[in-house]
Amino acid sequence: MSGRRPNTTPELEPFGLHIRALRKAANLSQEEVAHRAEMDRGYLSGIENGKRNPTLTQLLKLAKGLEVNLVDLINYGE
């Protein structure tokens, strides 16, 4: 059995961890980022937990909320 959390998508977990790291590095709460990104906090939580696969529109909003450019948002390595 893997260490994966239930109901997560393995391909999305590294991205979610990257988003969480960016948020924490900026010393922002999920609530603050969600407000800035004009998205629901629960949706952001789902992204961070590897449960949501955001659309391009959501990624653009998330980059705005985290105050990073889109390339830095999606360039998280392997």
N, CA and C of each residue as an Amber inpcrd file, in Angstrom:
protein
   234
   0.8450000  -1.1950000   0.0000000   0.0000000   0.0000000   0.0000000
   0.8770000   1.2390000   0.0000000   0.5220000   2.2110000  -0.8080000
   1.3030000   3.4440000  -0.9060000   0.9360000   4.4010000   0.2230000
   1.7300000   5.4730000   0.3550000   1.4640000   6.4770000   1.3610000
   0.4870000   7.5390000   0.8790000  -0.1340000   7.2780000  -0.2610000
  -1.0640000   8.2310000  -0.8670000  -2.3080000   8.4070000  -0.0010000
  -2.7880000   9.6400000   0.0610000  -4.0340000   9.9210000   0.7920000
  -5.2190000   9.4020000  -0.0170000  -6.2620000   8.9370000   0.6560000
  -7.4520000   8.4710000  -0.0720000  -8.0330000   9.5780000  -0.9500000
  -8.5760000   9.1860000  -2.0960000  -9.2610000  10.0940000  -3.0100000
  -8.3490000  11.1240000  -3.6690000  -7.0530000  10.8340000  -3.7210000
  -6.1570000  11.7390000  -4.4190000  -5.7750000  11.1210000  -5.7610000
  -5.2990000  11.9490000  -6.6530000  -4.8200000  11.4850000  -7.9460000
  -3.3030000  11.5780000  -7.9120000  -2.5980000  10.4510000  -8.0810000
  -1.1360000  10.4670000  -7.9370000  -0.4380000  11.5220000  -8.7830000
  -0.9160000  11.7630000  -9.9900000  -0.2830000  12.7510000 -10.8670000
  -0.4640000  14.1820000 -10.3650000  -1.4920000  14.4080000  -9.5680000
  -1.7760000  15.7650000  -9.0960000  -1.1350000  16.0720000  -7.7480000
  -0.7120000  15.0440000  -7.0230000  -0.1430000  15.2660000  -5.6960000
   1.1010000  16.1540000  -5.7060000   2.0940000  15.9250000  -6.5950000
   3.2740000  16.8050000  -6.5890000   2.9220000  18.2620000  -6.8900000
   1.9740000  18.4690000  -7.7940000   1.5500000  19.8370000  -8.0960000
   0.9180000  20.4830000  -6.8660000   0.0630000  19.7460000  -6.1980000
  -0.5760000  20.2680000  -4.9880000   0.4300000  20.6260000  -3.9090000
   1.4300000  19.7830000  -3.7370000   2.4790000  20.0730000  -2.7550000
   3.2610000  21.3190000  -3.1470000   3.4820000  21.4970000  -4.4460000
   4.1660000  22.6970000  -4.9410000   3.3410000  23.9550000  -4.6420000
   2.0480000  23.8840000  -4.8940000   1.1720000  25.0340000  -4.6160000
   1.1880000  25.3650000  -3.1330000   1.0930000  24.3390000  -2.2960000
   1.1330000  24.5570000  -0.8460000   2.4590000  25.2010000  -0.4490000
   3.5630000  24.7340000  -1.0070000   4.8760000  25.2970000  -0.6790000
   4.9720000  26.7640000  -1.1030000   4.4650000  27.0890000  -2.2830000
   4.4530000  28.4900000  -2.7260000   3.6370000  29.3560000  -1.7730000
   2.4880000  28.8340000  -1.3790000   1.6090000  29.5930000  -0.4690000
   2.2950000  29.8210000   0.8740000   2.9000000  28.7690000   1.4090000
   3.5510000  28.8930000   2.7200000   4.7830000  29.7830000   2.6410000
   5.5170000  29.7020000   1.5300000   6.6890000  30.5660000   1.3570000
   6.2900000  32.0360000   1.3320000   5.0920000  32.3060000   0.8330000
   4.5790000  33.6760000   0.7990000   3.8900000  34.0490000   2.1110000
   3.8690000  33.0980000   3.0510000   3.2470000  33.3100000   4.3640000
   1.7760000  33.7140000   4.2340000   1.0560000  32.9840000   3.3690000
  -0.3600000  33.2630000   3.1240000  -1.2070000  32.0820000   3.5530000
  -2.3900000  32.3750000   4.0330000  -3.3460000  31.3200000   4.3630000
  -4.0960000  30.9020000   3.1010000  -4.7290000  29.7470000   3.1640000
  -5.5750000  29.3300000   2.0430000  -6.6650000  30.3620000   1.8070000
  -7.2100000  30.8850000   2.8670000  -8.2710000  31.8840000   2.7620000
  -7.7880000  33.1150000   1.9960000  -6.5900000  33.5910000   2.3120000
  -6.0490000  34.7750000   1.6350000  -5.8160000  34.5150000   0.1480000
  -5.2000000  33.3840000  -0.1590000  -4.9280000  33.0630000  -1.5620000
  -6.2300000  32.8840000  -2.3240000  -7.1710000  32.1840000  -1.7300000
  -8.4620000  31.9620000  -2.3870000  -9.1570000  33.2870000  -2.6690000
  -9.1200000  34.1940000  -1.7190000  -9.7390000  35.5090000  -1.9140000
  -9.0660000  36.2490000  -3.0700000  -7.7350000  36.2830000  -3.0570000
  -6.9870000  36.9660000  -4.1190000  -7.2310000  36.3250000  -5.4860000
  -7.3860000  34.9890000  -5.4810000  -7.5600000  34.2530000  -6.7340000
  -9.0200000  34.1640000  -7.1640000  -9.8970000  34.7220000  -6.3540000
 -11.3370000  34.6830000  -6.6380000 -11.8240000  33.2450000  -6.8450000
 -11.4230000  32.3840000  -5.8910000 -11.8800000  30.9930000  -5.9220000
 -12.2730000  30.5780000  -4.5100000 -13.0030000  29.5120000  -4.4360000
 -13.4390000  28.9870000  -3.1520000 -12.2490000  28.3800000  -2.4120000
 -12.1810000  28.6040000  -1.1080000 -11.0940000  28.0470000  -0.3140000
 -11.0850000  26.5220000  -0.3850000 -12.2510000  25.9130000  -0.4220000
 -12.3430000  24.4620000  -0.5240000 -11.7620000  23.9350000  -1.8240000
 -11.9340000  24.6920000  -2.8950000 -11.3620000  24.3070000  -4.1890000
  -9.8420000  24.3630000  -4.1130000  -9.3060000  25.4290000  -3.5090000
  -7.8660000  25.5530000  -3.3310000  -7.3340000  24.3970000  -2.4820000
  -8.0350000  24.0680000  -1.4340000  -7.6460000  22.9410000  -0.5940000
  -7.5970000  21.6510000  -1.4150000  -8.5800000  21.4650000  -2.2740000
  -8.6060000  20.2920000  -3.1410000  -7.4150000  20.2380000  -4.0790000
  -6.9920000  21.3920000  -4.5840000  -5.7990000  21.4410000  -5.4380000
  -4.5750000  21.0310000  -4.6310000  -4.4280000  21.6320000  -3.4510000
  -3.2620000  21.3420000  -2.6160000  -3.2180000  19.8780000  -2.1810000
  -4.3590000  19.2650000  -2.0510000  -4.4300000  17.8710000  -1.6050000
  -4.4440000  16.8630000  -2.7490000  -4.2720000  17.3310000  -3.9810000
  -4.2220000  16.4280000  -5.1200000  -5.5630000  15.8380000  -5.5040000
  -6.6410000  16.5040000  -5.1230000  -7.9870000  16.0200000  -5.4230000
  -8.6500000  16.7700000  -6.5720000  -8.0890000  17.9100000  -6.9520000
  -8.6610000  18.7450000  -8.0140000  -7.6570000  18.9370000  -9.1310000
  -8.1610000  18.9330000 -10.3560000  -7.3450000  19.1640000 -11.5410000
  -7.7990000  20.5060000 -12.1250000  -7.0940000  21.5910000 -11.7750000
  -7.5580000  22.9230000 -12.1740000  -7.4570000  23.1790000 -13.6680000
  -8.3880000  23.9680000 -14.1700000  -8.3860000  24.3930000 -15.5700000
  -7.3500000  25.4990000 -15.7540000  -7.0890000  25.8520000 -16.9930000
  -6.1710000  26.9470000 -17.2780000  -6.6630000  28.2390000 -16.6260000
  -7.9440000  28.4830000 -16.6840000  -8.5130000  29.6780000 -16.0590000
  -8.2170000  29.6940000 -14.5650000  -8.3990000  28.5420000 -13.9080000
  -8.1240000  28.4570000 -12.4720000  -6.6340000  28.6250000 -12.1870000
  -5.7760000  28.0940000 -13.0580000  -4.3360000  28.2580000 -12.8720000
  -3.9290000  29.7210000 -12.9800000  -4.5110000  30.4360000 -13.9340000
  -4.2200000  31.8650000 -14.0700000  -4.6550000  32.6300000 -12.8250000
  -5.8160000  32.3000000 -12.2940000  -6.3000000  32.9440000 -11.0700000
  -5.3990000  32.6080000  -9.8870000  -4.9810000  31.3480000  -9.8270000
  -4.1190000  30.9160000  -8.7310000  -2.7680000  31.6210000  -8.7870000
  -2.2110000  31.7690000  -9.9740000  -0.9480000  32.5030000 -10.1220000
  -1.1180000  33.9380000  -9.6240000  -2.2390000  34.5420000  -9.9620000
  -2.5250000  35.9000000  -9.4880000  -2.6110000  35.9250000  -7.9610000
  -3.3070000  34.9610000  -7.4010000  -3.4750000  34.9070000  -5.9490000
  -2.1710000  34.6850000  -5.2060000  -1.2600000  33.9420000  -5.8110000
   0.0340000  33.6770000  -5.1910000   1.0950000  34.7050000  -5.5830000
   0.7230000  35.6000000  -6.5050000   1.6300000  36.6330000  -7.0100000
   2.8890000  36.0250000  -7.6250000   2.6780000  35.0070000  -8.4610000
   3.7570000  34.3940000  -9.2400000   3.3070000  34.3470000 -10.6910000
   4.2600000  34.1790000 -11.6070000   3.8270000  34.0510000 -12.9940000
   3.4330000  32.5950000 -13.2590000   2.6980000  32.3860000 -14.3150000
   2.1590000  31.0640000 -14.6200000   3.2620000  30.0320000 -14.7950000
   4.3710000  30.4220000 -15.4090000   5.4750000  29.4890000 -15.6150000
   5.9950000  28.9720000 -14.2720000   6.1820000  29.8570000 -13.3050000
   6.6520000  29.4320000 -11.9860000   5.6230000  28.5630000 -11.2670000
   4.3690000  28.8030000 -11.5480000   3.3090000  28.0170000 -10.9250000
   3.3340000  26.5740000 -11.4130000   3.5510000  26.3900000 -12.7020000
   3.4570000  25.0330000 -13.2490000   4.8120000  24.3570000 -13.4350000
   5.8980000  25.0730000 -13.2120000   7.2280000  24.4870000 -13.3570000
   7.7090000  24.0170000 -11.9910000   7.3280000  22.7990000 -11.6520000
   7.6720000  22.2770000 -10.3230000   8.5210000  21.0190000 -10.3730000
   9.0590000  20.6800000 -11.5410000   9.9480000  19.5330000 -11.6540000
   9.2090000  18.2150000 -11.6280000   9.9800000  17.1800000 -11.4340000
   9.3990000  15.8400000 -11.4510000   9.2070000  15.3160000 -10.0600000
